[in-house]
Amino acid sequence: MSAVTHLNPTSMHTVPAFSQGTMTGSTVYVGGQNGIGTDGAIVKGGLGEQSKQALRNVLTVLDAAGSGPEHVVKLNIYLPADGDVNQGFAAAAEVWGPHPTAITVLRVAGFVVLDALVEIEAIAIVPLSPRHLVPEAPARTSELPPDGRDQRRVAARSAATEAAPHRHTRTP
């Protein structure tokens, strides 16, 4: 069983009661992000600006895990009952870029954070870096067993899987 890594980027406002995200194995779970700036206050400008900030917060947590928007498998977006979905989508196009993913949009009565107009959570993977890939085994020779299996390749892949770290990080 993999350990859980708690993600609390130093550039984000943090609350000791919870983590901004968690990671287990190669899966990242980004907790619900509101349009909160680094000072802990809701950004001004309405749903569009709050959506941009919430997405920037999601990207910050993903980056701390060694992932990015291209590796997000699902976003859950919560909007107020009277919120304009198109403002949220416009913000996503500006901040998120060309990385369409599966989404669920829900309308809710309100948020725990007063004056919040959006909350966004994400599930993503952390890709293996090229250094973790196993090189192809050499071409078969007559020395291989008659059953046709390339036992060297199987052994190499098995060893690489066991040696791969549970936490991957991006290097600059």
C-alpha positions, 0 to 999 in steps of 0.5 A: 500500500502506498503512503499518502503525500500531503501537498501544501505549496508554500506559495498558497494560503494554507489552512492547518486543518486540511491539505491543498492536495494529496498524492498516493502512488501516481494519482493526485487529488486536488482538494476544492479550490476557491478563488483565494489569493496568496493572502487568503482573501477571495479575489475581486471581480466576480465569478470569472476572476474567481474561476481564474484564481481557483484554476491557478490554485489547482495548477499550483497543487498539480505542479507541486506533485510533478503534474500539469493540466495535460494529465488531469483526468477529471475536474469537478466544478461547483458553481452557485445556483445562479452562477453563469457557467459561461463565465467559468468556461471563459476563465478555463479557456484563458488559464487552463489552455488547450487541455480538455478533460472530463468535467462535472459541473454542479450548482450548489446553494453556497460555499463554506468560504463566504463570498466564494463563487466557485470551487474546483477540484481535480484528479490527475496522474503524475507521468513517469519521466523518460528516465523511468522507462525501460529500454527495449531489450536486444533483438532475440537470438538463438540463445533465448528459450524455445517458448518464445518469451524474452525473459530478459525483457520481462526481468528488466521491466519487473526490476524497473517497476519495483525500483520506481519511486512512489513520488515523481517530481519535475526537475527544472 
